[in-house]
């Protein structure tokens, strides 16, 4: 083919000839590999955990989940997850129960009530709370919060609300489920508050004005328009907070006190799945004990996964209801 | 631009045809005044928005506020129900007497003001609730719980929406068309039985057919309510308003720009024989 032919050909069809561009290829390769690696990692971790849990699960069967026992003494070894499941459930749910109204309060204050000048600084401070490493909060829990709760709050709650089983006799040890609950509350508060704040900021000004123009008060406007509008997102934020509370190990281990029993007394010690794993993994001696700890990890993983999926499902459902299209008859 | 103001009436070729179906207005001194606004000046921070606006709004009439963008029309109408209180750094001076009481006074509760003086906004803003709940919510919150269904139906009927939605009251308000949404917002506003309905460019986001429906609605509503409407659409003002106020932008001594009331008169007069050159320029389309 002569160069003249080429010229006329190119002149006639100037867009022909797809060339592989190096930059695009590299981008595709790197991005694809990163995405694949993330998927592979999840699979690998899941597989490793299931594999590690196998010994314990085959020894104890499904009864592992319901048994209240944790005895690593050689020859009399028996393990069960029930008390840790209970500990995880009660600490994270109680923390959520405490954090939810506080977080809503903070978020509403920062978006609707506070004078504009202090909104920025207070928002920054609340977000700083999220940046405190959990081991530091745990240390503070041991040194400051725990003793305070044991000396003042717990006896007071016991004497005034003692008829409720949750507020039983305070344990003299200073570490209790209640301390863990308060520590977890502090840890999930900023994340729930700052997501809720974003959600409230996202409520269209037009809707708020529409409500106020009817002659409603600020509180009526918040209750009738702001909260319903942000409802789905708030539920998701709370579940995200729950996820964090379920998985938190270090700070809980530091303050919860330990113990293998199910009881309703918040002021006594206990353990969660995560705190048990963190507290005992290093000292574990037998294969069965290690495998049982990994079984706890497996349960924790399933828990977290379910919570995460639940949050995503709620967000998606809320997004649909805002669109309004689905309710058209 | 050599015309003398005297022969304005003879030389104007109106671009806006004033419709004649409007009933002749009784003499102004016999009309009851809803608002007496005196020397209203409003600013956002250091930026002036309107200066020294004085005008009276009459009962059971439609009063239109027209003028170019940035002349403070919306600022003005939002002063009438203390809606600007929500905007940081907003300041206002002067008096707005509503049936004699100055609603800008310190001891006045803006919530109570808005309870009596309702508002419809530029963009339809139905709540993300059902059609029924959009109207019923305000009623419930304000304690008008007796005969809730009846009140909702009456409001929707008054807003000329009942027939279109009566079979799907539980459907989301967001499933309605833009024009229907705006009529729903009007229903929501009148359900709580205000005395005055303020409308801030209520049809500017709507198509011509929906606009027509809203305008027809205003004719019907003024029997029961006094209506103040901001519009950038002169034809609309000519079609719906009994009285028209023309706002314009002026430049102050320090070069600051602010809105002011140029002329306020019967709509017919504003569009056919305005007294001020600036009004004439605006309504004939030479400006804005």
Interface residues (C-beta under 8 A of the other chain):
Chain A: X116 X204 X206 X207 X208 X209 X210 X211 X212 X213 X214 X215 X216 X217 X220 X224 X225 X228 X229 X321 X322 X323 X324 X325 X327 X328 X329
Chain B: X81 X83 X86 X88 X111 X112 X113 X114 X115 X116 X118 X119 X121 X123 X125 X126 X127 X128 X129 X137 X138 X141 X142 X168 X171 X172 X173 X174 X175 X185 X188 X189 X192 X194
